[in-house]
Structure formats: structure tokens, C-alpha cells
Amino acid sequence: MTERTQGSDPDVRAAKNEVVLRDLNERLEAHHKWVGKRFSEWVCECADETCVMPVVLSIAEYEHVRANPTRFVVAPAAEHVNRRIERVVQRDERYWVVEKVGVAAEITEDLDPRP
């Protein structure tokens, strides 16, 4: 990680918080595959540490979002978007996809566990 992505400014912290939630969803994915339901509840990957909104997606939809390490799923509402570090790239009635920009994009790419 660069010195810029190791800082403690609010944008860096927000991006790192979202990575933690993405990691939780990665673990949930195995469970969702085992259960085999068409749609499953995932954790909203927004920067709000108190958010408990579920996000409903299929495994294929989640995999499509995760194909890009700078993209995250959030509940479909503006309050789940941190405009300083991300922009909405897809709106669905069940979920929105946000894409990190700037230092947040660097952080999410650096911390992405997928090859």
C-alpha cells in the first residue's frame, strides 16, 4: 500500500470499512451457494458502520459486481453512497452498485483478496 492509502483520514477509513463488509459477504457467499436459493440477503457494503440494511441479490449478480474490485453493493438509497469516495454505476430496485474513485479505489484494489 502507498503512504496515501495507509492514512487515517475519513475517506481512507470509509474505504477500509467497506472492504471489511465485502470480506464478510465473501464468507456469506459460500453459505448462499450451499443453501441454493435464487436470491439471498447480503450485507450492505456502505461506509456507515451502523448500517444493518440487507441487500438482496442472486449469487450471479453478486459475482458480477465482485468481478471488479472497486465495485460494491449497497442498499438502494442515496444515504448509502459516500459521494467523496464513490459513484453509483448501477441502480436496481433491490440494490445499487457503487464504484470507488481516487484513494478509495486504490485501497479496494490493494485489499482485494481475489487474484
C-alpha positions as CSV (number, residue, x, y, z in Angstrom):
1,M,0.0,0.0,0.0
2,T,1.1,3.5,-0.7
3,E,1.6,6.0,2.1
4,R,-1.5,7.8,0.8
5,T,-3.7,4.7,1.4
6,Q,-2.3,4.0,4.9
7,G,-3.5,7.3,6.4
8,S,-6.4,7.8,8.8
9,D,-8.4,10.4,7.0
10,P,-12.1,9.8,6.8
11,D,-12.1,8.7,3.2
12,V,-9.4,6.1,3.9
13,R,-11.3,4.8,6.9
14,A,-14.6,4.7,5.0
15,A,-13.0,2.7,2.2
16,K,-11.4,0.2,4.6
17,N,-14.7,-0.2,6.5
18,E,-16.4,-1.1,3.2
19,V,-13.6,-3.7,2.4
20,V,-14.4,-5.4,5.8
21,L,-18.0,-5.7,4.8
22,R,-17.1,-7.0,1.4
23,D,-15.0,-9.7,3.1
24,L,-18.0,-10.6,5.2
25,N,-20.0,-11.0,2.0
26,E,-17.3,-13.2,0.6
27,R,-17.7,-15.6,3.5
28,L,-21.5,-15.4,3.2
29,E,-21.3,-16.4,-0.5
30,A,-20.3,-20.0,0.4
31,H,-23.3,-20.3,2.6
32,H,-25.6,-18.8,0.0
33,K,-24.3,-21.4,-2.6
34,W,-24.9,-24.2,-0.1
35,V,-28.5,-23.1,0.6
36,G,-29.1,-22.7,-3.1
37,K,-31.9,-20.1,-3.0
38,R,-32.4,-17.9,-6.1
39,F,-31.9,-14.6,-4.1
40,S,-30.1,-14.2,-0.8
41,E,-29.5,-11.4,1.7
42,W,-26.1,-9.8,1.7
43,V,-24.6,-7.2,3.9
44,C,-24.8,-3.6,2.6
45,E,-21.3,-2.6,1.8
46,C,-21.7,1.1,2.6
47,A,-19.3,3.2,4.7
48,D,-21.8,3.6,7.5
49,E,-20.5,1.5,10.4
50,T,-24.0,1.3,11.9
51,C,-25.9,0.2,8.8
52,V,-27.7,-3.1,9.1
53,M,-29.7,-2.9,5.8
54,P,-29.8,-6.2,4.0
55,V,-29.2,-6.2,0.2
56,V,-31.0,-8.9,-1.9
57,L,-29.0,-10.3,-4.8
58,S,-28.6,-13.6,-6.6
59,I,-25.1,-15.2,-6.4
60,A,-24.6,-14.4,-10.1
61,E,-25.4,-10.7,-9.5
62,Y,-23.0,-10.6,-6.6
63,E,-20.3,-12.3,-8.7
64,H,-20.8,-9.8,-11.4
65,V,-20.2,-6.9,-9.0
66,R,-17.2,-8.6,-7.4
67,A,-15.6,-9.1,-10.8
68,N,-14.4,-5.5,-10.4
69,P,-12.5,-5.0,-7.1
70,T,-13.5,-1.3,-6.9
71,R,-17.3,-2.1,-7.0
72,F,-19.5,-2.7,-4.0
73,V,-23.2,-3.4,-3.4
74,V,-25.2,-1.0,-1.2
75,A,-28.9,-0.7,-0.3
76,P,-30.8,1.3,-3.0
77,A,-30.8,4.7,-1.4
78,A,-28.7,7.9,-1.6
79,E,-27.8,7.7,2.1
80,H,-25.7,4.5,1.4
81,V,-23.5,6.4,-1.1
82,N,-20.4,8.3,0.0
83,R,-20.0,10.7,-2.9
84,R,-16.5,11.7,-1.7
85,I,-15.1,8.2,-2.5
86,E,-17.6,6.6,-4.9
87,R,-20.1,7.0,-7.6
88,V,-23.2,5.0,-8.5
89,V,-22.7,2.9,-11.6
90,Q,-25.8,0.7,-11.5
91,R,-29.3,1.1,-9.9
92,D,-31.6,-1.8,-9.4
93,E,-34.8,-1.8,-7.3
94,R,-33.1,-4.3,-4.9
95,Y,-29.5,-2.9,-4.8
96,W,-27.2,-0.3,-6.2
97,V,-23.6,-0.8,-7.3
98,V,-21.0,1.9,-6.4
99,E,-17.6,2.2,-7.8
100,K,-14.7,3.6,-5.7
101,V,-12.7,6.6,-7.0
102,G,-9.4,8.1,-6.1
103,V,-7.6,6.8,-3.0
104,A,-10.6,4.6,-2.2
105,A,-10.2,2.8,-5.5
106,E,-6.5,2.2,-4.7
107,I,-7.4,0.8,-1.3
108,T,-10.0,-1.5,-2.5
109,E,-7.8,-2.8,-5.3
110,D,-4.9,-3.3,-2.8
111,L,-7.1,-5.2,-0.3
112,D,-9.0,-7.3,-2.8
113,P,-8.4,-11.0,-1.8
114,R,-9.3,-12.3,-5.2
115,P,-6.5,-12.9,-7.7
